[in-house]
Amino acid sequence: MPDREPQGSYRAQDLIAKDIGAYLEQHQHKSLLRFITCGSVDDGKSTLIGRLLYDSKMIFEDQLSALVADSKRIGTQGEEIDFALLVDGLAAEREQGITIDVAYRFFSTDKRKFIVADTPGHEQYTRNMVTGASTAELAVILIDSRKGVLTQTRRHSYLVQLIGIRHIVLAVNKMDLIDYDRAKYDAIVADYRKFADSIGIGDFLAIPISGFKGDNITARSANTPWYQGPPLIEYLETVPLDVASEQAKPLRMPVQWVNRPNQDFRGFSGLIASGTVKTGDAVRVLPRGKASKVSRVLTPKSLAGGAAESAVAGQSVTICLADEIDCSRGDVIVAAGDPPQVADQFEATLVWMADEPLLPGRGYWLKLMTQTVTATVQHPKYQINVNTLEHLAAKTLELNAIGVAVVSTDKPIVFEPYAANRQLGGFILIDKTSHATVAAGMLHFSLRRSQNIHWQALEVSRERHAKLKNQRPAVLWFTGLSGAGKSTIANLVEKKLSRMNRHTFLLDGDNVRHGLSKDLGFTDADRIENIRRVGEVAKLMTDAGLIVITAFISPFRAERDMVRDMMAEGEFMEIYIDTPLADAEARDVKGLYKKARAGQLANFTGIDSPYEVPLDPEIRIDTHEMTAEEAAQLIVDALLTRE
Amino acid sequence: MLYSVGKDSAVMLHLARKAFYPSAPPFPLLHVDTTWKFKAMYELRDRMARESGMELLVYHNPEAAARGINPFDHGSLHTDLWKTEGLKQALDKYHFDAAFGGARRDEEKSRAKERIFSFRSASHRWDPKSQRPELWNLYNAKKAAGESIRVFPLSNWTELDIWQYIHLENVPIVPLYFAAPRPTVKRDGLLLMVDDDRFRLRKGEVPETRSVRFRTLGCYPLTGAIESQARTLPEVIQETLLTTTSERQGRAIDHDQAASMEKKKQEGYF
């Protein structure tokens, strides 16, 4: 069994035994470095991490005995300890012998604490690597010295660069298996340097190591006398941290929560993303931009009665302002003299993380700092082949795809380019139905600044329009299968309303397809765009004071909800015409089901394209229970009660 | 907030109080009780609830109570019913959308891959293969009705960080963490403390006074003490750091094969 005596920088045990007070003092002032290890499946990542834990005494005697037993039972290193077994956590992957997710490990030396993300190298797991890299400041890219720079090496390097990690270690591993051959090592490093230059990685540190044997991990190895650089641990202990540069930037504090214990106190709580804050500082609350001054800063010391009146990036604080201004979760308190941008349309890089591909035009939740808004993504400008770095044309993005696209939000958000500030430029997209995190995004720049497109204030208001017509505007949104009876009932409703002198307009699915949406087909993306257009038109018509009746299949819940969100509160009524598929198909007024069944009509709702039943419609019409005439009367009654 | 009265719970509660100050944290404390905790734990629990100004909910699994489930007669069923089932019942009863827990990734291998926001199905199951990616410090807290989230704010803390924090911030912890003369018996390789007269002595067992302390706290008949002279916090930390036995070894529950914790978690153990 290898020697367990303290070596290199691990002399902590001595200090603990001799002077625990001094040790605690030292630990308290240790900085924290988060880093990731990446490499392809057999490059020995888990072994390297196991080695770091083992050498820094982060494993205990009972874990060690389990490790020795497991090494004999399922290890891949014969009679020797298989360090990878220390790290591979989940039962399923232990059996398969591969790491399948992101795992976080902890160790510390005399100088620093470390959190290492173990990120898998297998092809379909781009998603996990991006996740692990998003919180890391340094990346250790592992290369198997017998194989040299592989496609995976290039991919990992590209991702590390994409996610904005500035410190890169090229760990040429398994040097013991090539007899510590300097020429082979130099060739690998030269090869990598050529590639690194081509993707804009300016600088990296190459180290010849053996995770298994321990060469150049904690101390310089006698096996590589030609290597003059630091051993891995020494470099990890001394690389400069990002935290200082974050503090030097202007103040940005996203508001998480309004702290209001009683009538006399109103503060805004959150984690300072960048900069510093102290009493008296001039600030603005974005996106609205109201100015004020900081009247008080409560820091984590306040509970114990400590009076701190200033704080820096990385601290969670509560800030009180001198003026009673509007400020709530999602707003950002910023340095008055140097505010970030506010915009609602951006170019961004997206990393797609879900099995369901991107649907251009669909509304997703976008979360950036504490701001959550609805966002839509246009067709990608291009997709990036992570192996060749070529730009490819793309209609969508699938799992693990990376692309560049235009992202629009339904209201302006506060942001900075990701390259300038990771926290203000990094966002996630969330599916509104499954609630899954479907993408990670990095903002490049705004395509138009919202403040430059002013909403023209109109002299005749929407209220005035409605009043002239003596009615309350509404959207009666019919949804249901083709042939369910939407158009029939919608027509009857409009006739009844017009007899009552109501001003109405009926937007019919087929009719719109002849003009407004002439350019669209019936793919999911086109259906979404069609509904968005109809929604916008319906909204303008309600502004004009009309009662709008629409008859569209509108098969997707997300788009119906998107239209609902566009309208004023209470003006949207979802009417579900509930006719079973068999009935609609039996009626087949337009002969479409017949064509679809014959395979002459693709993407037909109910046949080879899904219909998502409304979960909570304002009105549900069961066409078995009532005639079209009765249904129309029921809808008119419901509308009028509302008035 | 799941409050087990242990040292990790103490730190988590302290952090919450600091974060929300001057308000009290806007959520209740939930103690899923087994009726078999150490007396000193109940005392600290009630004191901390008073001091923090938070509501304290104490839940007892009525089935376990009715069947008289106890650690002496029922072995692992005791933990299953009082703790695992009790927790599920309590979460269902109060319809919590999210529950904070004090688990750390450094405790145990299967925890290393746990998210900070960890999703549980309506039946409280954890699916390690379909976890949401967590990027930057952006947490996706959207969920469907019936689903719940376990939130682990101490995920990235190590045991040393916990002790360091308790030391620096003077966080109140149960005195059982410090060595003192206590009545104990040795049984099945564990050193157990006779905390009250419900402790059933086996033939030939006579409680002996030993200077002991506890590294973790749970039900007193299941929690092993270690012999120690560490009476102050720095001494405890010193002893902890020099020891070569990992933290959870004192708990009878973990003496299974390596994957047992992952199985327990899939079934709803916190």
Boltz contact constraints between the chains, C-beta under 6 A:
constraints:
  - contact:
      token1: [A, 16]
      token2: [B, 238]
      max_distance: 6.0
  - contact:
      token1: [A, 16]
      token2: [B, 241]
      max_distance: 6.0
  - contact:
      token1: [A, 16]
      token2: [B, 242]
      max_distance: 6.0
  - contact:
      token1: [A, 20]
      token2: [B, 234]
      max_distance: 6.0
  - contact:
      token1: [A, 20]
      token2: [B, 238]
      max_distance: 6.0
  - contact:
      token1: [A, 27]
      token2: [B, 164]
      max_distance: 6.0
  - contact:
      token1: [A, 60]
      token2: [B, 244]
      max_distance: 6.0
  - contact:
      token1: [A, 60]
      token2: [B, 245]
      max_distance: 6.0
  - contact:
      token1: [A, 60]
      token2: [B, 246]
      max_distance: 6.0
  - contact:
      token1: [A, 61]
      token2: [B, 244]
      max_distance: 6.0
  - contact:
      token1: [A, 61]
      token2: [B, 245]
      max_distance: 6.0
  - contact:
      token1: [A, 62]
      token2: [B, 245]
      max_distance: 6.0
  - contact:
      token1: [A, 62]
      token2: [B, 246]
      max_distance: 6.0
  - contact:
      token1: [A, 62]
      token2: [B, 249]
      max_distance: 6.0
  - contact:
      token1: [A, 63]
      token2: [B, 246]
      max_distance: 6.0
  - contact:
      token1: [A, 89]
      token2: [B, 109]
      max_distance: 6.0
  - contact:
      token1: [A, 89]
      token2: [B, 110]
      max_distance: 6.0
  - contact:
      token1: [A, 89]
      token2: [B, 112]
      max_distance: 6.0
  - contact:
      token1: [A, 89]
      token2: [B, 113]
      max_distance: 6.0
  - contact:
      token1: [A, 90]
      token2: [B, 110]
      max_distance: 6.0
  - contact:
      token1: [A, 90]
      token2: [B, 128]
      max_distance: 6.0
  - contact:
      token1: [A, 91]
      token2: [B, 259]
      max_distance: 6.0
  - contact:
      token1: [A, 91]
      token2: [B, 262]
      max_distance: 6.0
  - contact:
      token1: [A, 101]
      token2: [B, 113]
      max_distance: 6.0
  - contact:
      token1: [A, 103]
      token2: [B, 112]
      max_distance: 6.0
  - contact:
      token1: [A, 103]
      token2: [B, 113]
      max_distance: 6.0
  - contact:
      token1: [A, 104]
      token2: [B, 105]
      max_distance: 6.0
  - contact:
      token1: [A, 104]
      token2: [B, 112]
      max_distance: 6.0
  - contact:
      token1: [A, 106]
      token2: [B, 106]
      max_distance: 6.0
  - contact:
      token1: [A, 106]
      token2: [B, 158]
      max_distance: 6.0
  - contact:
      token1: [A, 115]
      token2: [B, 156]
      max_distance: 6.0
  - contact:
      token1: [A, 127]
      token2: [B, 133]
      max_distance: 6.0
  - contact:
      token1: [A, 131]
      token2: [B, 133]
      max_distance: 6.0
  - contact:
      token1: [A, 131]
      token2: [B, 135]
      max_distance: 6.0
  - contact:
      token1: [A, 134]
      token2: [B, 135]
      max_distance: 6.0
  - contact:
      token1: [A, 134]
      token2: [B, 136]
      max_distance: 6.0
  - contact:
      token1: [A, 259]
      token2: [B, 23]
      max_distance: 6.0
  - contact:
      token1: [A, 261]
      token2: [B, 22]
      max_distance: 6.0
  - contact:
      token1: [A, 261]
      token2: [B, 23]
      max_distance: 6.0
  - contact:
      token1: [A, 300]
      token2: [B, 18]
      max_distance: 6.0
  - contact:
      token1: [A, 302]
      token2: [B, 21]
      max_distance: 6.0
  - contact:
      token1: [A, 303]
      token2: [B, 17]
      max_distance: 6.0
  - contact:
      token1: [A, 303]
      token2: [B, 18]
      max_distance: 6.0
  - contact:
      token1: [A, 303]
      token2: [B, 21]
      max_distance: 6.0
  - contact:
      token1: [A, 316]
      token2: [B, 19]
      max_distance: 6.0
  - contact:
      token1: [A, 353]
      token2: [B, 133]
      max_distance: 6.0
  - contact:
      token1: [A, 367]
      token2: [B, 138]
      max_distance: 6.0
  - contact:
      token1: [A, 426]
      token2: [B, 136]
      max_distance: 6.0
  - contact:
      token1: [A, 428]
      token2: [B, 135]
      max_distance: 6.0
  - contact:
      token1: [A, 428]
      token2: [B, 138]
      max_distance: 6.0
  - contact:
      token1: [A, 430]
      token2: [B, 140]
      max_distance: 6.0
  - contact:
      token1: [A, 430]
      token2: [B, 142]
      max_distance: 6.0
  - contact:
      token1: [A, 435]
      token2: [B, 142]
      max_distance: 6.0
  - contact:
      token1: [A, 435]
      token2: [B, 143]
      max_distance: 6.0
  - contact:
      token1: [A, 437]
      token2: [B, 132]
      max_distance: 6.0
  - contact:
      token1: [A, 437]
      token2: [B, 133]
      max_distance: 6.0
  - contact:
      token1: [A, 437]
      token2: [B, 140]
      max_distance: 6.0
  - contact:
      token1: [A, 440]
      token2: [B, 135]
      max_distance: 6.0
